[in-house]
Amino acid sequence: MLKRLIKGSESRKGALRWWMLGLLVLAMVVSYIDRGNISMAIPVITDFFNLDAQKKGYVFSAFLLGYALMQIPSGRLVDRYGIKWTYAISFFLWCLVAAAFGFTSLLWHLLALRVLLGVTESISGPAGNAYVALHFDEDERGFASGLLISGSKIGPAIGAVIAGILIDGYGWRMLFILCGLVPMIWIVPWLLLYRKQERRLKKPVQQPDMPPAKVIVHEKVSLMQLAQNRKTWGIFLGYFFYGYVWFLYISWLPSYLYEVLGFSIKETGWWAGFAYGCLALVVILSGYAADKLISKGHTPTKIRKRFII
């Protein structure tokens, strides 16, 4: 019966949710371009800001400080005010902060802006995951989540190439200004399509051969209850170790290619982009494979755990 209800509601969900997911993937791409631009710029601004390895580490970590501190508050904002406007406002603010890097002249400017970028971009994960959970079924979420997460790999892949070209041709300041301001046009289709989806979901769906769908009441879960859940800690630890390795590569790979291997800034962009692009492909294929296994009757929890391992 549950399967029939899910399929019967497909006309209500429609293909629009995939377009919305596409916009969320694009937003994730933009966010990772903006947070990764500093890694591509660092090799050419080292002398300007008088940076040694330790100061570079501070600059890279400043973003993660703001990002980590705002993850739970951002999730609360999404739960309280919904996805539509929290994402639109956050996107606008992080684009402004990203563009502001092009006007910096002191080290503390970099540090402050990196913290602010982390704060404003912290909405991307909670909002994106919430959208997938609300609009995609169990046997679709692997692929949908894979597409969403692929933005975090496509962003550095595309961003590294774009950064190499822009820095080589126009300088590092123009890199930040353009990558910050141009993506603001994303807000227009996001608000228009979200409004269209809201209207569609409010329309009643005629299903004469089916009983009316039951209203599902979601029980609120406190932070204390989440902290006492073993799965929560498993997810936390998984992200902890994964995040260390992933952000280590995002932060330092361009510097290694440029300073140690002696590549030009354009070559650094292409080779870093290739590495990140391979990760994006793996993420999408893994999500698709997980959905296929679940659709064939395998236990979703077991499949998710095995893929994570």
For each residue, the residues with C-beta under 8 A, 3 or more apart:
1: 4 5
2: 5 6
3: 6 7
4: 1 7 8 210
5: 1 2 8 9 210 213
6: 2 3 9 10 137
7: 3 4 10
8: 4 5 11 205 207 210 213
9: 5 6 12 13 205 213
10: 6 7 13 14
11: 8 14 205
12: 9 200 201 203 205
13: 9 10 16 17 135
14: 10 11 17 200
15: 18 19
16: 13 19 20 193 196 197 200
17: 13 14 20 21 135 136 197
18: 15 21 22
19: 15 16 22 23 193
20: 16 17 23 24 131 135 193 194 197
21: 17 18 24 25 131 132 135 136 144 147 148
22: 18 19 25 26 147
23: 19 20 26 27 186 189 190 193
24: 20 21 27 28 127 128 131 148 151
25: 21 22 28 29 147 148 150 151 154
26: 22 23 29 30 151 186
27: 23 24 30 31 87 91 124 128 151 186 190
28: 24 25 31 32 124 128 148 149 151 152 155
29: 25 26 32 33 151 154 155 158
30: 26 27 33 34 91 95 155 183 186
31: 27 28 34 35 94 121 124 151 152 155
32: 28 29 35 36 151 152 153 154 155 156 159 250
33: 29 30 36 37 155 156 158 159 162 179
34: 30 31 37 94 95 98 117 121 159 179 180
35: 31 32 38 63 117 118 121 250
36: 32 33 39 40 155 156 159 160 163 250
37: 33 34 40 41 98 101 159 163 175 176 179
38: 35 41 42 59 60 63 101 110 114
39: 36 42 60 250 251 252 253 254 255
40: 36 37 43 159 160 163 164 167 175 254 265 268 269 272
41: 37 38 44 45 163 167 172 175 176
42: 38 39 45 46 51 56 59 254 255
43: 40 46 254 255 258 259 265 268
44: 41 167 172 265
45: 41 42 48 49 51 172
46: 42 43 49 50 51 56
47: 50
48: 45
49: 45 46 55 106 107 110
50: 46 47 55 107
51: 42 45 46 55 56 59 107
52: 55 56
53: 56 57
54: 57 58
55: 49 50 51 52 58 59 107
56: 42 46 51 52 53 59 60 255
57: 53 54 60 61
58: 54 55 61 62 111
59: 38 42 51 55 56 62 107 110 111 114
60: 38 39 56 57 63 64 114 247 251 252
61: 57 58 64 65
62: 58 59 65 66 110 111 112 114 115 118
63: 35 38 60 66 67 114 115 117 118
64: 60 61 67 68 118 247
65: 61 62 68 69 115 118
66: 62 63 69 70 114 115 116 117 118 119 122
67: 63 64 70 71 118 119 121 122
68: 64 65 71 118
69: 65 66 73 118 119
70: 66 67 73 74 118 119 122
71: 67 68 74 75 122 125 126
72: 75 76 223
73: 69 70 76 77 122
74: 70 71 77 78 86 90 122 123 125 126 127
75: 71 72 78 79 126 130
76: 72 73 79 80
77: 73 74 80 81 86 123
78: 74 75 81 82 83 86 123 126 127 130
79: 75 76 130
80: 76 77
81: 77 78 85 86
82: 78 85 86
83: 78 86 87 127 130 131 194
84: 87 88 190 191 194 198
85: 81 82 88 89
86: 74 77 78 81 82 83 89 90 123 127
87: 27 83 84 90 91 123 124 127 190
88: 84 85 91 92 187 190 191
89: 85 86 92 93
90: 74 86 87 93 94 120 121 122 123 124 127
91: 27 30 87 88 94 95 123 184 186 187 190
92: 88 89 95 96 184 187
93: 89 90 96 97 120
94: 31 34 90 91 97 98 117 120 121
95: 30 34 91 92 98 99 180 181 183 184
96: 92 93 99 100 180
97: 93 94 100 101 113 116 117 120 180
98: 34 37 94 95 101 117 176 179 180
99: 95 96 102 176 177 179 180 181
100: 96 97 103 104 113 176 180
101: 37 38 97 98 104 110 113 176 180
102: 99 172 173 174 175 176 177 180
103: 100 173
104: 100 101 109 110 113
105: 109
106: 49 109 110
107: 49 50 51 55 59 110 111
108: 111 112
109: 104 105 106 112 113
110: 38 49 59 62 101 104 106 107 113 114
111: 58 59 62 107 108 114 115
112: 62 108 109 115 116
113: 97 100 101 104 109 110 116 117
114: 38 59 60 62 63 66 110 111 117 118
115: 62 63 65 66 111 112 118 119
116: 66 97 112 113 119 120
117: 34 35 63 66 94 97 98 113 114 120 121
118: 35 62 63 64 65 66 67 68 69 70 114 115 121 122
119: 66 67 69 70 115 116 122
120: 90 93 94 97 116 117 123
121: 31 34 35 67 90 94 117 118 124
122: 66 67 70 71 73 74 90 118 119 125 126
123: 74 77 78 86 87 90 91 120 126 127
124: 27 28 31 87 90 121 127 128
125: 71 74 122 128 129
126: 71 74 75 78 122 123 129 130
127: 24 74 78 83 86 87 90 123 124 130 131
128: 24 27 28 124 125 131 132 148
129: 125 126 132 133 145 148
130: 75 78 79 83 126 127 133 134
131: 20 21 24 83 127 128 134 135
132: 21 128 129 135 136 141 144 145 148
133: 129 130 136 141
134: 130 131
135: 13 17 20 21 131 132
136: 17 21 132 133 140 141 144
137: 6 140 141
138: 141 294 300
139: 142 291 294 295 300
140: 136 137 143 144 291
141: 132 133 136 137 138 144 145 291
142: 139 145 146 286 287 288 289 290 291 294 303 304
143: 140 146 147 284 287 288 290 291
144: 21 132 136 140 141 147 148 287
145: 129 132 141 142 148 149 287
146: 142 143 149 150 283 284 285 286 287 288 290
147: 21 22 25 143 144 150 151 284 287
148: 21 24 25 28 128 129 132 144 145 151
149: 28 145 146 152 153 283 287
150: 25 146 147 153 154 280 283 284
151: 24 25 26 27 28 29 31 32 147 148 154 155
152: 28 31 32 149 155 156
153: 32 149 150 156 157 276 277 279 280 283
154: 25 29 32 150 151 157 158 276 277 280
155: 28 29 30 31 32 33 36 151 152 158 159 276
156: 32 33 36 152 153 159 160 250 272 273 276
157: 153 154 160 161 272 273 274 275 276 277 279 280
158: 29 33 154 155 161 162 273
159: 32 33 34 36 37 40 155 156 162 163 179 273
160: 36 40 156 157 163 164 254 268 269 270 272 273 276
161: 157 158 164 165 269 270 273
162: 33 158 159 165 166 175 179 269
163: 36 37 40 41 159 160 166 167 175 179 269
164: 40 160 161 167 168 265 266 267 268 269 270
165: 161 162 168 169 266 269
166: 162 163 169 170 171 174 175 178 179
167: 40 41 44 163 164 170 171 172 175 265
168: 164 165 264 265 266
169: 165 166
170: 166 167 174 175
171: 166 167 174 175
172: 41 44 45 102 167 175 176
173: 102 103 176 177
174: 102 166 170 171 177 178
175: 37 40 41 102 162 163 166 167 170 171 172 178 179
176: 37 41 98 99 100 101 102 172 173 179 180
177: 99 102 173 174 180 181
178: 166 174 175 181 182
179: 33 34 37 98 99 159 162 163 166 175 176 182 183
180: 34 95 96 97 98 99 100 101 102 176 177 183
181: 95 99 177 178 184
182: 178 179 185
183: 30 95 179 180 186
184: 91 92 95 181 187
185: 182 188 189
186: 23 26 27 30 91 183 189 190
187: 88 91 92 184 190 191
188: 185 191 192
189: 23 185 186 192 193
190: 23 27 84 87 88 91 186 187 193 194
191: 84 88 187 188 194 195
192: 188 189 195 196
193: 16 19 20 23 189 190 196 197
194: 20 83 84 190 191 197 198
195: 191 192 198 199
196: 16 192 193 199 200
197: 16 17 20 193 194 200 201
198: 84 194 195 201 202
199: 195 196 202 203
200: 12 14 16 196 197 203
201: 12 197 198
202: 198 199
203: 12 199 200
204:
205: 8 9 11 12
206:
207: 8 210
208:
209:
210: 4 5 8 207
211:
212:
213: 5 8 9
214:
215:
216:
217:
218:
219:
220:
221: 225 226
222: 225 226
223: 72 226 227
224: 227 228
225: 221 222 228 229
226: 221 222 223 229 232
227: 223 224 232
228: 224 225
229: 225 226 232 233
230: 233 234
231: 234 235
232: 226 227 229 235 236
233: 229 230 236 237
234: 230 231 237 238
235: 231 232 238 239
236: 232 233 239 240
237: 233 234 240 241
238: 234 235 241 242 308
239: 235 236 242 243
240: 236 237 243 244
241: 237 238 244 245
242: 238 239 245 246
243: 239 240 246 247
244: 240 241 247 248
245: 241 242 248 249
246: 242 243 249 250
247: 60 64 243 244 250 251
248: 244 245 251 252
249: 245 246 252 253 275
250: 32 35 36 39 156 246 247 253
251: 39 60 247 248
252: 39 60 248 249 255 256
253: 39 249 250 256 257 272 275
254: 39 40 42 43 160 257 258 268 269 272
255: 39 42 43 56 252 258 259 260
256: 252 253 259 260 261
257: 253 254 260 261 263 267 268 271 272
258: 43 254 255 261 262 263 264 265 268
259: 43 255 256 262
260: 255 256 257
261: 256 257 258
262: 258 259
263: 257 258 267 268 271
264: 168 258 267 268
265: 40 43 44 164 167 168 258 268 269
266: 164 165 168 269 270
267: 164 257 263 264 270 271
268: 40 43 160 164 254 257 258 263 264 265 271 272
269: 40 160 161 162 163 164 165 254 265 266 272 273
270: 160 161 164 266 267 273 274
271: 257 263 267 268 274 275
272: 40 156 157 160 253 254 257 268 269 275 276
273: 156 157 158 159 160 161 269 270 276 277
274: 157 270 271 277 278
275: 157 249 253 271 272 278 279
276: 153 154 155 156 157 160 272 273 279 280
277: 153 154 157 273 274 280 281
278: 274 275 281 282
279: 153 157 275 276 282 283
280: 150 153 154 157 276 277 283 284
281: 277 278 284 285
282: 278 279 285 286
283: 146 149 150 153 279 280 286 287
284: 143 146 147 150 280 281 287 288
285: 146 281 282 288 289
286: 142 146 282 283 289 290 307
287: 142 143 144 145 146 147 149 283 284 290 291
288: 142 143 146 284 285 291 292
289: 142 285 286 292 293 307
290: 142 143 146 286 287 293 294 303 304 307
291: 139 140 141 142 143 287 288 294 295
292: 288 289 295 296
293: 289 290 296 298 303
294: 138 139 142 290 291 297 298 300 303
295: 139 291 292
296: 292 293
297: 294
298: 293 294 302 303
299: 302 303
300: 138 139 294 303 304
301: 304 305
302: 298 299 305 306
303: 142 290 293 294 298 299 300 306 307
304: 142 290 300 301 307 308
305: 301 302 308 309
306: 302 303 309
307: 286 289 290 303 304
308: 238 304 305
309: 305 306
